Amino acid sequence: MTWTTRPRSDFGALAAIRAGSGSRVILLHGVGLRAEAWGAQIDALATAFEIVAPDMAGHGQSPRLSPPVTLAAYTDTVASAMDAPAIVTGHSMGAMIALDLAIRYPERVTGVAALNAIFRRTSEAAAAVRARADSLDGKTAGDPSGPLERWFGAAPSLAADACREWLTTVDPAGYRDAYAVFAAEDGPSDATLGGLRCPALFLTGGDDPNSMPAMSDAMAALAPDGQAQTVPGAAHMMPMTHAAEVNDTLRRFFRHCMT
């Protein structure tokens, strides 16, 4: 498929793609991307659900946050836009926000799916993301070649082309803000995961070196109604590269949340 730009409507202070009808599902993308990253999920899931895919603050058509910029601030911006409970699904930093929503706003979240989420990074991985955060000046777009090769390999693809476009046109200040938060976080505490009041899915790719299956397994073991699954052969951008497997898993999980 192609990831073409779609029309937006207001979702509180954020701009969002909306599609479908039924039980509401909110899709939260990762750092440097935009709502179109969920294109394969929007098209597949809108046949049975109301899909709301906002641009993260400082990304796409959504304005930046005012200081101080924290994970809670990103979460609060989404929570303030929610006028009804929803199943919240997030990818990468979007997974951080989704889990924080489920923990801090339990009355608004009927289920949470965390895709390619991090939990207790290794010291080497933590140092690498901190170094990346420190290198960002908030004025110029960084070179996305390294992340793109980790995500998609060396072979050309439409998905890689789309991500390159998003990463090179994102507001550099908005990207710096979000990446600084992403680098500072290490996943929810054991206690808050243990206090989750809704079903929780932790889904990652078998070949993701930074959001490893062991991380998903550990989080699922702590959540009272948690489950972990791995998509074999997938890396960090599995919603784009392995859309069929991701969509099938999400549909089953959403049905579980509605029972």
C-alpha positions, 0 to 999 in steps of 0.5 A: 500500500501507499501512505498518502496524506489524509484529511484531518479533523480536530481531536481536542488540541490535536489533528486526527484522521478519523474513519469508520464507526462502532467502538472507538479505537485510538491509534498513537504513532511513534516519534518522528512519524505521523498519523498516516503511519497507521494507514494499513490499520485504519483501512483494515479496522475501520470496517468494524471500529471507529478509528481516531489516529491523532498526530502526536503533539509537535508532529504532522498537523498538531501543535507543539506542547508548551514547556515543560514537555513530559510524558504526562503532558503528551498523555494529558493532551490525548486524555483531554480530547477523549469524550468517551472511553476507548481502546488505546493502541500505541506504537513505540513512543505511542505505546508509552503514551497509551500505557500511561493513559491506561494507568492514569486515566483508567475510566477512559481506557477499555483496553490498551495495546502496546506495540514495540514498547520498551521496558527496562532498556539495557545500559547500552541501549539507554546510552544510545538513545540518550546520545541521539537525544543530545545530538538533536538541535531542534532546528535541523532534521537529522539524517534518518538513514540509521533508523531506516536501515534498522527498521526496513533493511537495505532493500528499497520499499514504499514503507521506508520511503514514507518514513523517510519523508516523515522523518525529514519533514517533521518539525525539528523542535517537535521531534527533539521534544518527543525524542528527549521524553522517549530517551528519558523513559524506561517503561512503566513501573512494576506497580503501575503495570500490576494496577492496570484495570483493563486488558493489555496486549504487548505485541512486538517483532521477533527481530526488533533489537530495541523493543524485544519480545522479552520486554513484552513478556515481562510487562504482560506477566505483571499486568493482571489481564496481560498477554504478550505476542511476537510477530516472527520476522518483524522489526520495529515498524511491524504495523507497516511491514507486517500489517496483516499479522498485526491487524489480525492480532489487534482485531482479536484483542479488541474483541476480548476488550469488548466481552 
